Amino acid sequence: MQSQLNTPVLVNTPVLEQLIDSLQSSYSVEEACSTIEPLVRHLFPNEIGAIFVMNSSKNLLEAIATWGSIPLTSDSVFSPHECLALRRGQSHLVDDTQYCLNCQHIRANSPAVETFCVPMITHGDTVGLLSVSSLQRGRIAQTRQLAEKVAKHIGLALANLKLRETLKTQTFRDPLTKLYNRRYLEECFEREIRKSQRQPKPIGVILLEIDEMEQLQQQFGKSVADFLVREIGFLLPSQVRASDIACRYGGQQFLLLLPEAKLTVTQRRAEQVRQRIEQLSLDYRGQSLGSLTISAGIASFAEHGKTAKEVLQAAQIALNLAMAGGRDRIVTAS
């Protein structure tokens, strides 16, 4: 009887192949996660389990897919050190939860009699964990090889998707501020113009620059520029709508792209940003930087240009006028 219980179950090859194909064709981690659960449920119909993914800080794992006839037998979020499989870097089988050493993330009141944790490790980097539990003794022995195979494919796919997202972020994000960069802005502006041509709507542009940067560098050192650029970069996303785009345009310049914003709305938003930056209380290496001001130029598609290049040029001219006029002011393109 025992030998029959330990006989590996037949792998549902079509479902496994479908899982692999879905993972390979996924464009993002979120998309992959949405396809994993129903397929893994078919592969382990008699077990309770979950797929956990490691966060970017490498200090927590969170369940992205769960299945089973009863609630999950593991905590849905836990630290890597709470799993014996992750601590040892290899699969950990508990064939008797009453007497064997259990992982700390397996709940004490769990009705499971067996648990199996498989780390998802790719190129030496732990990306997640597959955890499977059974209410029937000897069941894990039948599904162990399948669990290890599934964990391998999911781990490899998630690692590749995370790498792709990292490379994409590096391509379109400014490393200092984490805002979008000029390249991304120009692509988005062209896309918004195409949308506006189908259904005519304005697009607001606010080009702003930190005032008196040379004087600040003379007083506090050249590195104060990076500090200020980073602080304003952290602030700007909170000053715009979710549909707006905040980017670092270059040097001490930032640009806000406001799709479907009328010129009056863009002007009002620019003034709000100017006031909010003026209210900042920043200390640099124990010294107060005092009141920080900006100059800004405003332009609108299609009032100040029929192309992205023309509108951006109009905003730059308006910014130059604001700076030449005494700084700490906003000028709208004529």
C-alpha positions as CSV (number, residue, x, y, z in Angstrom):
1,M,0.0,0.0,0.0
2,Q,2.8,2.4,0.9
3,S,4.6,1.9,-2.5
4,Q,1.3,2.8,-4.2
5,L,1.0,6.0,-2.2
6,N,4.6,7.0,-3.1
7,T,4.2,6.4,-6.8
8,P,4.5,9.7,-8.6
9,V,1.3,11.0,-10.1
10,L,1.0,11.3,-13.9
11,V,1.9,14.9,-14.9
12,N,-0.9,16.7,-16.7
13,T,1.4,17.5,-19.7
14,P,-1.0,19.8,-21.6
15,V,-1.6,22.0,-18.5
16,L,2.1,22.1,-17.7
17,E,2.9,23.1,-21.3
18,Q,0.2,25.7,-21.2
19,L,1.7,27.1,-17.9
20,I,5.1,27.3,-19.5
21,D,3.8,28.9,-22.7
22,S,1.8,31.5,-20.6
23,L,4.8,32.4,-18.5
24,Q,7.0,32.8,-21.6
25,S,4.5,35.0,-23.4
26,S,3.8,37.2,-20.4
27,Y,4.8,40.8,-20.8
28,S,5.0,41.7,-17.1
29,V,5.1,40.1,-13.6
30,E,1.5,41.1,-13.0
31,E,0.4,39.5,-16.2
32,A,2.2,36.3,-15.3
33,C,0.7,36.2,-11.9
34,S,-2.8,36.4,-13.3
35,T,-2.2,33.3,-15.4
36,I,-0.5,31.2,-12.8
37,E,-3.2,30.4,-10.3
38,P,-5.8,28.6,-12.5
39,L,-3.2,26.5,-14.2
40,V,-1.4,25.5,-11.0
41,R,-4.7,24.6,-9.5
42,H,-5.2,22.1,-12.3
43,L,-1.7,20.6,-11.7
44,F,-2.3,20.2,-7.9
45,P,-6.1,19.5,-7.6
46,N,-5.8,17.6,-4.3
47,E,-3.4,19.9,-2.5
48,I,-3.4,23.3,-0.8
49,G,-0.7,25.6,-2.0
50,A,0.6,29.0,-2.9
51,I,3.2,30.8,-5.0
52,F,5.1,33.5,-3.1
53,V,7.2,36.2,-4.7
54,M,10.1,38.0,-3.0
55,N,9.8,41.8,-2.8
56,S,12.5,44.1,-4.1
57,S,14.0,44.6,-0.7
58,K,14.5,40.9,-0.3
59,N,12.9,40.9,3.2
60,L,9.4,39.7,2.5
61,L,7.6,37.1,0.5
62,E,3.9,37.6,-0.5
63,A,1.4,35.2,-2.0
64,I,0.5,36.0,-5.6
65,A,-1.5,32.8,-6.2
66,T,-3.3,30.4,-3.8
67,W,-5.4,27.3,-4.3
68,G,-7.0,24.5,-2.4
69,S,-10.2,23.2,-0.8
70,I,-9.5,24.9,2.5
71,P,-7.9,28.3,3.4
72,L,-4.1,28.6,2.9
73,T,-2.1,26.7,5.5
74,S,0.7,29.2,5.4
75,D,0.9,32.9,6.3
76,S,0.3,35.0,3.1
77,V,3.2,37.3,3.9
78,F,6.4,36.2,5.8
79,S,10.1,36.8,6.1
80,P,12.6,34.6,4.2
81,H,14.1,33.3,7.5
82,E,10.7,31.8,8.5
83,C,11.1,29.2,5.7
84,L,13.5,26.4,6.2
85,A,13.7,25.8,2.5
86,L,14.8,29.4,1.8
87,R,17.3,29.3,4.7
88,R,18.9,26.1,3.4
89,G,18.6,26.9,-0.3
90,Q,16.9,23.6,-1.1
91,S,13.5,21.9,-1.0
92,H,12.2,21.1,2.5
93,L,9.7,18.2,3.0
94,V,7.7,17.7,6.2
95,D,5.9,14.3,6.0
96,D,4.5,14.6,9.5
97,T,3.6,18.1,10.8
98,Q,2.9,16.7,14.3
99,Y,6.5,15.5,14.9
100,C,8.8,17.1,12.3
101,L,10.4,20.5,12.1
102,N,7.9,22.8,10.4
103,C,8.6,26.2,8.7
104,Q,7.5,29.1,10.9
105,H,5.2,30.4,8.1
106,I,3.1,27.2,8.3
107,R,0.3,28.0,10.7
108,A,0.3,26.1,14.0
109,N,-3.4,25.2,13.7
110,S,-3.0,24.0,10.1
111,P,-4.9,20.8,9.4
112,A,-2.3,19.7,6.9
113,V,-0.3,16.5,7.7
114,E,2.4,17.2,5.1
115,T,4.1,20.3,3.7
116,F,6.6,20.8,0.9
117,C,8.4,24.1,0.2
118,V,10.5,24.6,-3.0
119,P,12.7,27.7,-3.4
120,M,12.5,29.4,-6.7
121,I,16.2,30.2,-7.3
122,T,17.6,31.5,-10.6
123,H,21.2,32.3,-11.2
124,G,21.8,32.3,-7.4
125,D,19.0,34.8,-6.8
126,T,15.9,33.8,-4.8
127,V,12.8,35.1,-6.6
128,G,10.1,33.2,-4.7
129,L,8.8,30.0,-3.2
130,L,6.3,27.3,-4.1
131,S,4.6,25.8,-1.0
132,V,2.3,22.7,-1.2
133,S,0.4,21.1,1.6
134,S,-1.6,17.9,1.8
135,L,-4.4,16.6,4.1
136,Q,-3.5,13.1,3.0
137,R,-0.3,11.3,4.2
138,G,2.0,10.2,1.4
139,R,0.5,12.6,-1.2
140,I,3.5,14.9,-1.4
141,A,5.7,12.0,-2.4
142,Q,3.6,11.7,-5.5
143,T,3.7,15.3,-6.5
144,R,7.2,16.2,-5.4
145,Q,8.9,16.0,-8.8
146,L,6.1,18.0,-10.4
147,A,6.3,20.7,-7.7
148,E,10.0,21.1,-8.3
149,K,9.5,21.3,-12.0
150,V,6.8,23.9,-11.7
151,A,8.9,25.9,-9.3
152,K,11.8,25.9,-11.7
153,H,9.7,27.2,-14.6
154,I,7.9,29.8,-12.6
155,G,11.1,31.0,-11.0
156,L,12.9,31.3,-14.3
157,A,10.0,33.2,-15.9
158,L,9.6,35.7,-13.0
159,A,13.4,36.3,-13.0
160,N,13.4,37.1,-16.7
161,L,10.3,39.4,-16.3
162,K,11.9,41.3,-13.4
163,L,15.1,41.7,-15.4
164,R,13.0,43.0,-18.4
165,E,11.2,45.5,-16.1
166,T,14.5,46.6,-14.6
167,L,16.0,47.3,-18.0
168,K,12.9,49.1,-19.1
169,T,13.0,51.3,-15.9
170,Q,16.6,52.1,-16.6
171,T,15.7,53.1,-20.2
172,F,12.9,55.5,-19.2
173,R,13.7,56.6,-15.7
174,D,16.1,59.2,-14.4
175,P,18.4,57.4,-11.9
176,L,18.7,60.3,-9.5
177,T,15.0,61.3,-9.2
178,K,13.2,58.1,-10.4
179,L,11.1,60.4,-12.6
180,Y,10.6,59.7,-16.2
181,N,13.4,61.0,-18.4
182,R,13.4,63.2,-21.5
183,R,13.3,60.3,-23.9
184,Y,10.1,58.9,-22.3
185,L,8.5,62.3,-22.2
186,E,9.0,62.9,-25.9
187,E,7.5,59.5,-26.8
188,C,4.5,60.2,-24.5
189,F,4.0,63.7,-25.9
190,E,3.9,62.4,-29.5
191,R,1.4,59.7,-28.4
192,E,-0.8,62.3,-26.7
193,I,-0.7,64.5,-29.8
194,R,-1.9,61.6,-31.9
195,K,-4.7,61.0,-29.5
196,S,-5.6,64.7,-29.5
197,Q,-5.7,64.8,-33.3
198,R,-8.4,62.1,-33.3
199,Q,-10.4,63.9,-30.6
200,P,-9.1,67.5,-30.3
201,K,-8.1,68.3,-26.7
202,P,-5.4,70.5,-25.2
203,I,-2.2,69.3,-23.7
204,G,-0.5,71.5,-21.1
205,V,3.2,71.8,-20.6
206,I,5.0,73.2,-17.6
207,L,8.8,73.6,-17.9
208,L,10.4,74.6,-14.6
209,E,13.9,75.2,-13.4
210,I,15.5,75.7,-9.9
211,D,16.5,79.3,-9.4
212,E,19.9,80.5,-8.3
213,M,21.6,77.1,-8.5
214,E,25.1,78.6,-9.1
215,Q,24.8,80.7,-5.9
216,L,23.6,77.7,-3.9
217,Q,26.6,75.6,-5.2
218,Q,29.0,78.4,-4.2
219,Q,27.6,78.5,-0.7
220,F,26.9,74.8,0.0
221,G,29.1,72.9,-2.5
222,K,28.4,71.4,-5.9
223,S,26.8,68.3,-4.5
224,V,23.8,70.4,-3.3
225,A,22.5,70.4,-6.9
226,D,21.9,66.6,-6.8
227,F,20.3,67.0,-3.4
228,L,17.8,69.6,-4.6
229,V,17.1,67.9,-7.9
230,R,16.3,64.7,-6.0
231,E,14.1,66.4,-3.4
232,I,12.0,68.2,-6.1
233,G,11.9,65.0,-8.1
234,F,10.3,63.2,-5.1
235,L,7.8,66.1,-4.7
236,L,6.5,66.6,-8.2
237,P,4.5,63.3,-8.6
238,S,2.4,64.3,-5.7
239,Q,1.5,67.6,-7.3
240,V,0.0,66.2,-10.5
241,R,-2.8,63.9,-11.5
242,A,-2.2,60.2,-12.1
243,S,-2.7,60.8,-15.8
244,D,-0.1,63.5,-15.9
245,I,3.6,62.9,-16.5
246,A,6.4,64.3,-14.4
247,C,9.9,64.0,-15.9
248,R,13.4,65.3,-15.4
249,Y,14.1,67.3,-18.5
250,G,17.8,67.8,-18.0
251,G,20.1,69.5,-15.4
252,Q,17.9,71.4,-13.0
253,Q,15.0,71.4,-15.3
254,F,11.7,69.5,-14.9
255,L,8.7,69.1,-17.2
256,L,5.1,68.4,-16.4
257,L,2.9,67.1,-19.2
258,L,-0.8,67.5,-18.5
259,P,-3.0,65.7,-21.1
260,E,-6.4,67.3,-21.7
261,A,-5.6,70.3,-19.4
262,K,-6.8,73.7,-20.6
263,L,-4.3,76.6,-20.5
264,T,-6.0,78.1,-17.4
265,V,-5.8,74.8,-15.6
266,T,-2.1,74.4,-16.5
267,Q,-1.4,78.0,-15.3
268,R,-3.1,77.3,-12.0
269,R,-1.2,74.0,-11.5
270,A,2.1,75.7,-12.2
271,E,1.4,78.3,-9.6
272,Q,0.5,75.6,-7.1
273,V,3.8,73.8,-7.8
274,R,5.7,77.1,-7.4
275,Q,4.1,77.8,-4.0
276,R,4.6,74.2,-2.8
277,I,8.3,74.3,-3.6
278,E,8.6,77.7,-1.9
279,Q,7.2,76.1,1.2
280,L,9.8,73.4,1.4
281,S,12.0,73.4,4.5
282,L,15.2,71.7,3.5
283,D,18.4,71.2,5.5
284,Y,21.6,70.2,3.7
285,R,24.4,68.8,5.9
286,G,22.9,70.5,9.0
287,Q,22.4,73.8,7.3
288,S,19.1,75.3,6.2
289,L,18.8,76.1,2.5
290,G,16.3,78.8,3.1
291,S,13.4,79.5,0.7
292,L,13.7,77.7,-2.6
293,T,12.2,79.2,-5.7
294,I,11.6,78.2,-9.3
295,S,10.9,79.8,-12.6
296,A,8.5,78.2,-15.1
297,G,7.4,78.5,-18.7
298,I,4.0,77.4,-19.8
299,A,2.8,76.3,-23.2
300,S,-0.2,74.4,-24.6
301,F,-0.8,72.2,-27.6
302,A,-2.1,73.2,-30.0
303,E,-2.3,76.9,-29.1
304,H,1.5,77.4,-29.0
305,G,2.5,74.8,-31.5
306,K,1.2,72.1,-33.8
307,T,4.0,69.6,-33.0
308,A,5.7,68.5,-29.8
309,K,8.9,70.2,-30.8
310,E,7.1,73.6,-31.3
311,V,5.3,73.4,-28.0
312,L,8.5,72.5,-26.1
313,Q,10.3,75.3,-27.8
314,A,7.5,77.7,-26.8
315,A,7.7,76.5,-23.2
316,Q,11.5,77.0,-23.2
317,I,11.2,80.5,-24.5
318,A,8.7,81.3,-21.8
319,L,11.0,79.9,-19.1
320,N,13.9,82.0,-20.4
321,L,11.7,85.1,-20.1
322,A,10.7,84.2,-16.6
323,M,14.4,83.8,-15.6
324,A,15.4,87.0,-17.4
325,G,12.5,88.9,-15.7
326,G,13.8,88.3,-12.2
327,R,13.1,84.6,-11.6
328,D,10.6,83.2,-9.1
329,R,7.8,83.7,-11.6
330,I,5.7,81.9,-14.2
331,V,5.5,83.1,-17.8
332,T,3.0,81.8,-20.4
333,A,4.1,81.5,-24.0
334,S,2.7,84.2,-26.3
